[in-house]
Amino acid sequence: MRWFGFGFNAFGQICVQEKSGRGESSSAPHQVKISHPAELSSHVDRSRCCLKTSQIRVSWSRRASLHLEGDSCLSLAGFGESVSSEDCGISKIESRGCKDVFISESHLTLAFPDRIETWDLQKREKSPSWSMDIKTDAEGSDVNLPLVPGGYIALKPPFYCTLPGHLKARSLALGAEHAVLLTATGAVYSWGLGSHGQLGHGGLTSEEEPRVVEALWGMPMTHVATGGWHSACISDGGDLYVWGWNESGQLGLPSRGLRKSQQKTSQQTGELCCDTSTPPDEKLKEEEEHEDVFISIQAFPALLDVSSSCEIRAVSCGSRHTAAVTTTGDLYTWGWGEYGQLGHQTVTSSDEPQRVEFFRAEQMRVLDVVCGTWNTFAAAVKEEVACAENSTKCTC
């Protein structure tokens, strides 16, 4: 499995600096915008063995890659991290035996079989800022960060927050100021800031405690995701539901703000001058007359048809963009694309799901996707590898 990244790269969280002939890092600045999928650099351990990346977790300026083979360890890239021949990119924080990772701008949380540790990435201390022991033999003790036994790890202190025991949480996604939880039975709960409809309760009010998303009640969900101010989930049948803020088209629904921005850009570049059939002013007037078709805030979950020929298997949300993987291994992205995070070799935003053609061209099948705040990371394998792993009867 190979990982690719695209989008915001100001701190080298996607592509690290090339080394000069003397083995020293170049002083040239990182390429800030990467608009096409770039394969991530491989990491090697101190015995010079190549490490396979199993999971990736990202924040705005950092990327954490978890290598689960062997003793398992963690490597970091991005702000404050230097990849040298001495440390091989491996985190200086002791991470051997780590099974899961969760990263924010200021803290890194590691899950071990017997404990949880949270480290301050800014202070660079030699011991964790917070830790808790967990019982490996306890029922439901498997950790799926940010969930931990009895609660979850918040983005900032106080780190440990409790959850009502009756929820029986399966997974949890944390947005900028809201949270969406999936229970073992497939029910969806949300709480936190609701000013942009990101809680899915039909209004713009906030919730201090987990509240069930009633519009999804009775439809078991398998996956939840949160962006800055929007949310998404996948049903047991592979349908994708989205809700919240749509200013940049991150819901895949018609966005007036995005269309106006694109129209302004087109006028400035003179592109609209080529179309003499309808003057720009008349086009804008027509759109204003049909303003009801545009959606700025979607306060209830809405079914989004990404691809009519297949189901959705994975979804992830950035600050203002969204990415989804289909059961056929295609990657679709939409929303804000200013840093190339949509992977279409442009910095154009879109309020319609579009397939990332790079992986089709490379005859690769995407297995997973992880969105950072302004970037995107995808795991993919060659088609023949995917077919061999699926079954002896291949229908590729």
DOPA-540796 format. One record per residue (C-alpha): residue number from 1; residue in three letters; x, y, z. Coordinates in steps of 0.2 Angstrom, whole numbers. Example, Ala and Ser with C-alpha at 12.3 -4.5 7.8 and 13.67 -1.06 7.14 Angstrom:
DOPA-540796
{rec 1 'ALA' {62 -22 39}}
{rec 2 'SER' {68 -5 36}}
This chain:
DOPA-540796
{rec 1 'MET' {0 0 0}}
{rec 2 'ARG' {7 17 -5}}
{rec 3 'TRP' {2 34 2}}
{rec 4 'PHE' {0 50 -8}}
{rec 5 'GLY' {-3 68 -3}}
{rec 6 'PHE' {-9 84 -11}}
{rec 7 'GLY' {-13 101 -5}}
{rec 8 'PHE' {-6 113 8}}
{rec 9 'ASN' {13 109 10}}
{rec 10 'ALA' {21 125 18}}
{rec 11 'PHE' {29 114 32}}
{rec 12 'GLY' {34 99 22}}
{rec 13 'GLN' {20 88 28}}
{rec 14 'ILE' {18 81 11}}
{rec 15 'CYS' {35 82 2}}
{rec 16 'VAL' {50 84 13}}
{rec 17 'GLN' {65 94 8}}
{rec 18 'GLU' {77 86 -5}}
{rec 19 'LYS' {95 84 2}}
{rec 20 'SER' {110 92 -6}}
{rec 21 'GLY' {125 82 -12}}
{rec 22 'ARG' {133 84 6}}
{rec 23 'GLY' {118 76 14}}
{rec 24 'GLU' {111 93 21}}
{rec 25 'SER' {93 99 18}}
{rec 26 'SER' {91 113 5}}
{rec 27 'SER' {87 130 12}}
{rec 28 'ALA' {74 133 -2}}
{rec 29 'PRO' {56 135 4}}
{rec 30 'HIS' {44 120 3}}
{rec 31 'GLN' {32 120 -12}}
{rec 32 'VAL' {17 127 -3}}
{rec 33 'LYS' {3 121 -15}}
{rec 34 'ILE' {4 103 -22}}
{rec 35 'SER' {-11 101 -34}}
{rec 36 'HIS' {-7 83 -40}}
{rec 37 'PRO' {-5 67 -29}}
{rec 38 'ALA' {13 65 -24}}
{rec 39 'GLU' {19 49 -16}}
{rec 40 'LEU' {25 51 2}}
{rec 41 'SER' {43 48 6}}
{rec 42 'SER' {47 31 13}}
{rec 43 'HIS' {54 30 31}}
{rec 44 'VAL' {67 17 37}}
{rec 45 'ASP' {71 12 54}}
{rec 46 'ARG' {88 13 62}}
{rec 47 'SER' {93 -4 54}}
{rec 48 'ARG' {89 3 37}}
{rec 49 'CYS' {73 -7 34}}
{rec 50 'CYS' {59 1 25}}
{rec 51 'LEU' {44 4 35}}
{rec 52 'LYS' {26 2 28}}
{rec 53 'THR' {14 16 33}}
{rec 54 'SER' {-2 8 40}}
{rec 55 'GLN' {-11 24 46}}
{rec 56 'ILE' {-10 43 44}}
{rec 57 'ARG' {-16 56 55}}
{rec 58 'VAL' {-14 75 51}}
{rec 59 'SER' {-17 92 58}}
{rec 60 'TRP' {-15 109 50}}
{rec 61 'SER' {4 109 49}}
{rec 62 'ARG' {9 91 54}}
{rec 63 'ARG' {8 73 48}}
{rec 64 'ALA' {9 58 59}}
{rec 65 'SER' {13 41 50}}
{rec 66 'LEU' {10 25 60}}
{rec 67 'HIS' {20 10 55}}
{rec 68 'LEU' {12 -6 63}}
{rec 69 'GLU' {24 -19 57}}
{rec 70 'GLY' {36 -27 69}}
{rec 71 'ASP' {38 -17 85}}
{rec 72 'SER' {27 -3 77}}
{rec 73 'CYS' {33 15 78}}
{rec 74 'LEU' {28 33 73}}
{rec 75 'SER' {36 45 61}}
{rec 76 'LEU' {32 64 60}}
{rec 77 'ALA' {33 77 46}}
{rec 78 'GLY' {29 95 45}}
{rec 79 'PHE' {31 110 57}}
{rec 80 'GLY' {46 108 68}}
{rec 81 'GLU' {51 91 61}}
{rec 82 'SER' {67 88 52}}
{rec 83 'VAL' {70 72 43}}
{rec 84 'SER' {89 68 44}}
{rec 85 'SER' {99 53 40}}
{rec 86 'GLU' {102 51 59}}
{rec 87 'ASP' {84 50 65}}
{rec 88 'CYS' {76 43 48}}
{rec 89 'GLY' {60 53 51}}
{rec 90 'ILE' {56 43 66}}
{rec 91 'SER' {48 52 81}}
{rec 92 'LYS' {60 56 95}}
{rec 93 'ILE' {45 53 106}}
{rec 94 'GLU' {46 34 112}}
{rec 95 'SER' {33 26 101}}
{rec 96 'ARG' {38 8 100}}
{rec 97 'GLY' {22 -3 103}}
{rec 98 'CYS' {10 11 98}}
{rec 99 'LYS' {-6 5 91}}
{rec 100 'ASP' {-15 21 86}}
{rec 101 'VAL' {-11 40 85}}
{rec 102 'PHE' {-21 56 86}}
{rec 103 'ILE' {-13 73 82}}
{rec 104 'SER' {-18 91 84}}
{rec 105 'GLU' {-8 107 82}}
{rec 106 'SER' {-1 107 99}}
{rec 107 'HIS' {-2 89 106}}
{rec 108 'LEU' {1 71 100}}
{rec 109 'THR' {-9 56 108}}
{rec 110 'LEU' {-2 38 107}}
{rec 111 'ALA' {-12 23 112}}
{rec 112 'PHE' {-2 8 118}}
{rec 113 'PRO' {-10 -9 124}}
{rec 114 'ASP' {-9 -4 142}}
{rec 115 'ARG' {-9 15 142}}
{rec 116 'ILE' {-13 32 133}}
{rec 117 'GLU' {0 46 132}}
{rec 118 'THR' {-2 64 127}}
{rec 119 'TRP' {13 74 122}}
{rec 120 'ASP' {16 92 121}}
{rec 121 'LEU' {23 95 103}}
{rec 122 'GLN' {28 113 107}}
{rec 123 'LYS' {37 110 124}}
{rec 124 'ARG' {47 95 118}}
{rec 125 'GLU' {47 87 135}}
{rec 126 'LYS' {55 70 139}}
{rec 127 'SER' {39 64 147}}
{rec 128 'PRO' {20 65 142}}
{rec 129 'SER' {10 79 148}}
{rec 130 'TRP' {-4 67 152}}
{rec 131 'SER' {-7 49 153}}
{rec 132 'MET' {-19 35 159}}
{rec 133 'ASP' {-18 17 161}}
{rec 134 'ILE' {-30 5 152}}
{rec 135 'LYS' {-35 -13 156}}
{rec 136 'THR' {-31 -24 141}}
{rec 137 'ASP' {-43 -37 147}}
{rec 138 'ALA' {-58 -26 150}}
{rec 139 'GLU' {-73 -28 138}}
{rec 140 'GLY' {-73 -15 124}}
{rec 141 'SER' {-55 -9 129}}
{rec 142 'ASP' {-49 -8 111}}
{rec 143 'VAL' {-44 10 108}}
{rec 144 'ASN' {-50 19 92}}
{rec 145 'LEU' {-43 37 95}}
{rec 146 'PRO' {-49 49 100}}
{rec 147 'LEU' {-60 37 109}}
{rec 148 'VAL' {-53 29 125}}
{rec 149 'PRO' {-61 18 138}}
{rec 150 'GLY' {-75 29 146}}
{rec 151 'GLY' {-73 44 136}}
{rec 152 'TYR' {-62 53 123}}
{rec 153 'ILE' {-46 63 121}}
{rec 154 'ALA' {-50 82 117}}
{rec 155 'LEU' {-40 93 106}}
{rec 156 'LYS' {-34 103 120}}
{rec 157 'PRO' {-33 102 139}}
{rec 158 'PRO' {-41 95 149}}
{rec 159 'PHE' {-38 81 138}}
{rec 160 'TYR' {-49 67 145}}
{rec 161 'CYS' {-68 70 143}}
{rec 162 'THR' {-81 57 149}}
{rec 163 'LEU' {-95 50 138}}
{rec 164 'PRO' {-112 43 144}}
{rec 165 'GLY' {-110 24 146}}
{rec 166 'HIS' {-126 20 137}}
{rec 167 'LEU' {-119 27 121}}
{rec 168 'LYS' {-107 12 118}}
{rec 169 'ALA' {-97 23 106}}
{rec 170 'ARG' {-89 14 91}}
{rec 171 'SER' {-80 29 83}}
{rec 172 'LEU' {-79 48 86}}
{rec 173 'ALA' {-74 62 74}}
{rec 174 'LEU' {-69 79 81}}
{rec 175 'GLY' {-72 95 70}}
{rec 176 'ALA' {-66 113 74}}
{rec 177 'GLU' {-79 115 88}}
{rec 178 'HIS' {-91 101 86}}
{rec 179 'ALA' {-91 82 88}}
{rec 180 'VAL' {-100 68 79}}
{rec 181 'LEU' {-101 50 87}}
{rec 182 'LEU' {-106 33 80}}
{rec 183 'THR' {-113 20 92}}
{rec 184 'ALA' {-111 1 91}}
{rec 185 'THR' {-129 0 84}}
{rec 186 'GLY' {-125 13 70}}
{rec 187 'ALA' {-134 28 78}}
{rec 188 'VAL' {-126 45 76}}
{rec 189 'TYR' {-125 58 90}}
{rec 190 'SER' {-118 76 89}}
{rec 191 'TRP' {-114 90 101}}
{rec 192 'GLY' {-104 107 102}}
{rec 193 'LEU' {-106 122 91}}
{rec 194 'GLY' {-120 122 79}}
{rec 195 'SER' {-120 139 71}}
{rec 196 'HIS' {-117 132 54}}
{rec 197 'GLY' {-129 117 55}}
{rec 198 'GLN' {-115 105 58}}
{rec 199 'LEU' {-124 96 71}}
{rec 200 'GLY' {-138 90 59}}
{rec 201 'HIS' {-152 94 71}}
{rec 202 'GLY' {-161 105 59}}
{rec 203 'GLY' {-156 121 68}}
{rec 204 'LEU' {-141 132 72}}
{rec 205 'THR' {-141 130 91}}
{rec 206 'SER' {-127 122 100}}
{rec 207 'GLU' {-128 107 111}}
{rec 208 'GLU' {-118 104 127}}
{rec 209 'GLU' {-122 85 128}}
{rec 210 'PRO' {-122 72 114}}
{rec 211 'ARG' {-139 72 105}}
{rec 212 'VAL' {-145 59 93}}
{rec 213 'VAL' {-147 65 75}}
{rec 214 'GLU' {-165 61 73}}
{rec 215 'ALA' {-165 62 54}}
{rec 216 'LEU' {-154 47 53}}
{rec 217 'TRP' {-163 37 66}}
{rec 218 'GLY' {-167 19 60}}
{rec 219 'MET' {-153 19 47}}
{rec 220 'PRO' {-138 11 53}}
{rec 221 'MET' {-122 21 49}}
{rec 222 'THR' {-104 13 48}}
{rec 223 'HIS' {-93 29 47}}
{rec 224 'VAL' {-93 47 53}}
{rec 225 'ALA' {-82 62 48}}
{rec 226 'THR' {-81 80 53}}
{rec 227 'GLY' {-73 95 45}}
{rec 228 'GLY' {-71 113 51}}
{rec 229 'TRP' {-90 117 51}}
{rec 230 'HIS' {-98 102 42}}
{rec 231 'SER' {-101 83 44}}
{rec 232 'ALA' {-103 67 35}}
{rec 233 'CYS' {-108 49 37}}
{rec 234 'ILE' {-109 33 27}}
{rec 235 'SER' {-124 21 29}}
{rec 236 'ASP' {-124 3 30}}
{rec 237 'GLY' {-129 2 12}}
{rec 238 'GLY' {-115 13 6}}
{rec 239 'ASP' {-125 30 5}}
{rec 240 'LEU' {-116 46 9}}
{rec 241 'TYR' {-125 59 20}}
{rec 242 'VAL' {-118 77 22}}
{rec 243 'TRP' {-124 92 32}}
{rec 244 'GLY' {-117 109 39}}
{rec 245 'TRP' {-109 124 31}}
{rec 246 'ASN' {-108 124 12}}
{rec 247 'GLU' {-100 141 8}}
{rec 248 'SER' {-86 133 -2}}
{rec 249 'GLY' {-96 118 -9}}
{rec 250 'GLN' {-89 106 4}}
{rec 251 'LEU' {-106 97 5}}
{rec 252 'GLY' {-106 94 -14}}
{rec 253 'LEU' {-122 105 -15}}
{rec 254 'PRO' {-124 121 -25}}
{rec 255 'SER' {-115 135 -17}}
{rec 256 'ARG' {-119 153 -21}}
{rec 257 'GLY' {-104 159 -12}}
{rec 258 'LEU' {-93 148 -23}}
{rec 259 'ARG' {-102 152 -39}}
{rec 260 'LYS' {-100 171 -35}}
{rec 261 'SER' {-82 169 -32}}
{rec 262 'GLN' {-79 159 -48}}
{rec 263 'GLN' {-89 172 -58}}
{rec 264 'LYS' {-79 186 -51}}
{rec 265 'THR' {-63 177 -55}}
{rec 266 'SER' {-69 174 -73}}
{rec 267 'GLN' {-73 192 -75}}
{rec 268 'GLN' {-56 197 -69}}
{rec 269 'THR' {-47 186 -81}}
{rec 270 'GLY' {-59 190 -95}}
{rec 271 'GLU' {-65 172 -98}}
{rec 272 'LEU' {-83 178 -98}}
{rec 273 'CYS' {-79 189 -113}}
{rec 274 'CYS' {-79 174 -124}}
{rec 275 'ASP' {-97 170 -120}}
{rec 276 'THR' {-108 183 -129}}
{rec 277 'SER' {-124 173 -128}}
{rec 278 'THR' {-128 180 -111}}
{rec 279 'PRO' {-120 195 -103}}
{rec 280 'PRO' {-112 193 -86}}
{rec 281 'ASP' {-125 205 -78}}
{rec 282 'GLU' {-139 195 -85}}
{rec 283 'LYS' {-131 178 -79}}
{rec 284 'LEU' {-130 185 -61}}
{rec 285 'LYS' {-148 191 -62}}
{rec 286 'GLU' {-154 174 -67}}
{rec 287 'GLU' {-144 166 -53}}
{rec 288 'GLU' {-152 179 -41}}
{rec 289 'GLU' {-169 174 -47}}
{rec 290 'HIS' {-166 156 -43}}
{rec 291 'GLU' {-157 159 -27}}
{rec 292 'ASP' {-167 146 -18}}
{rec 293 'VAL' {-157 132 -28}}
{rec 294 'PHE' {-141 137 -18}}
{rec 295 'ILE' {-137 130 -1}}
{rec 296 'SER' {-127 140 11}}
{rec 297 'ILE' {-131 130 27}}
{rec 298 'GLN' {-139 112 26}}
{rec 299 'ALA' {-145 109 44}}
{rec 300 'PHE' {-152 92 41}}
{rec 301 'PRO' {-142 77 34}}
{rec 302 'ALA' {-144 77 15}}
{rec 303 'LEU' {-141 62 4}}
{rec 304 'LEU' {-127 65 -9}}
{rec 305 'ASP' {-125 55 -25}}
{rec 306 'VAL' {-107 55 -28}}
{rec 307 'SER' {-107 41 -40}}
{rec 308 'SER' {-123 32 -47}}
{rec 309 'SER' {-113 16 -51}}
{rec 310 'CYS' {-106 12 -34}}
{rec 311 'GLU' {-107 14 -16}}
{rec 312 'ILE' {-96 24 -4}}
{rec 313 'ARG' {-83 15 8}}
{rec 314 'ALA' {-74 29 16}}
{rec 315 'VAL' {-76 48 19}}
{rec 316 'SER' {-65 61 26}}
{rec 317 'CYS' {-67 80 29}}
{rec 318 'GLY' {-55 94 29}}
{rec 319 'SER' {-58 112 35}}
{rec 320 'ARG' {-69 116 19}}
{rec 321 'HIS' {-67 101 8}}
{rec 322 'THR' {-72 83 7}}
{rec 323 'ALA' {-66 67 0}}
{rec 324 'ALA' {-74 50 -2}}
{rec 325 'VAL' {-68 33 -9}}
{rec 326 'THR' {-80 22 -18}}
{rec 327 'THR' {-81 3 -17}}
{rec 328 'THR' {-73 2 -35}}
{rec 329 'GLY' {-58 11 -28}}
{rec 330 'ASP' {-61 28 -36}}
{rec 331 'LEU' {-57 44 -26}}
{rec 332 'TYR' {-69 59 -27}}
{rec 333 'THR' {-66 76 -20}}
{rec 334 'TRP' {-75 93 -19}}
{rec 335 'GLY' {-76 109 -9}}
{rec 336 'TRP' {-62 122 -7}}
{rec 337 'GLY' {-47 119 -18}}
{rec 338 'GLU' {-36 134 -15}}
{rec 339 'TYR' {-21 124 -11}}
{rec 340 'GLY' {-24 110 -23}}
{rec 341 'GLN' {-31 99 -10}}
{rec 342 'LEU' {-44 92 -22}}
{rec 343 'GLY' {-30 83 -32}}
{rec 344 'HIS' {-36 89 -50}}
{rec 345 'GLN' {-20 98 -54}}
{rec 346 'THR' {-28 115 -51}}
{rec 347 'VAL' {-32 126 -37}}
{rec 348 'THR' {-50 128 -42}}
{rec 349 'SER' {-64 125 -29}}
{rec 350 'SER' {-79 114 -34}}
{rec 351 'ASP' {-97 111 -27}}
{rec 352 'GLU' {-98 95 -37}}
{rec 353 'PRO' {-89 78 -33}}
{rec 354 'GLN' {-76 75 -46}}
{rec 355 'ARG' {-65 60 -48}}
{rec 356 'VAL' {-47 61 -45}}
{rec 357 'GLU' {-41 55 -62}}
{rec 358 'PHE' {-23 52 -57}}
{rec 359 'PHE' {-26 35 -49}}
{rec 360 'ARG' {-36 29 -64}}
{rec 361 'ALA' {-22 34 -75}}
{rec 362 'GLU' {-9 25 -64}}
{rec 363 'GLN' {-21 10 -64}}
{rec 364 'MET' {-22 11 -45}}
{rec 365 'ARG' {-36 8 -33}}
{rec 366 'VAL' {-39 19 -18}}
{rec 367 'LEU' {-42 10 -2}}
{rec 368 'ASP' {-43 25 11}}
{rec 369 'VAL' {-42 44 12}}
{rec 370 'VAL' {-38 56 26}}
{rec 371 'CYS' {-41 74 25}}
{rec 372 'GLY' {-30 87 34}}
{rec 373 'THR' {-36 105 37}}
{rec 374 'TRP' {-30 110 19}}
{rec 375 'ASN' {-23 94 12}}
{rec 376 'THR' {-28 76 7}}
{rec 377 'PHE' {-19 60 9}}
{rec 378 'ALA' {-24 44 0}}
{rec 379 'ALA' {-19 26 2}}
{rec 380 'ALA' {-19 16 -15}}
{rec 381 'VAL' {-13 -1 -22}}
{rec 382 'LYS' {-10 -7 -40}}
{rec 383 'GLU' {-26 -14 -48}}
{rec 384 'GLU' {-18 -31 -49}}
{rec 385 'VAL' {-14 -31 -31}}
{rec 386 'ALA' {-31 -26 -26}}
{rec 387 'CYS' {-39 -40 -37}}
{rec 388 'ALA' {-27 -53 -29}}
{rec 389 'GLU' {-32 -48 -12}}
{rec 390 'ASN' {-51 -48 -15}}
{rec 391 'SER' {-54 -65 -22}}
{rec 392 'THR' {-48 -77 -35}}
{rec 393 'LYS' {-63 -71 -46}}
{rec 394 'CYS' {-58 -54 -52}}
{rec 395 'THR' {-71 -42 -60}}
{rec 396 'CYS' {-59 -28 -63}}
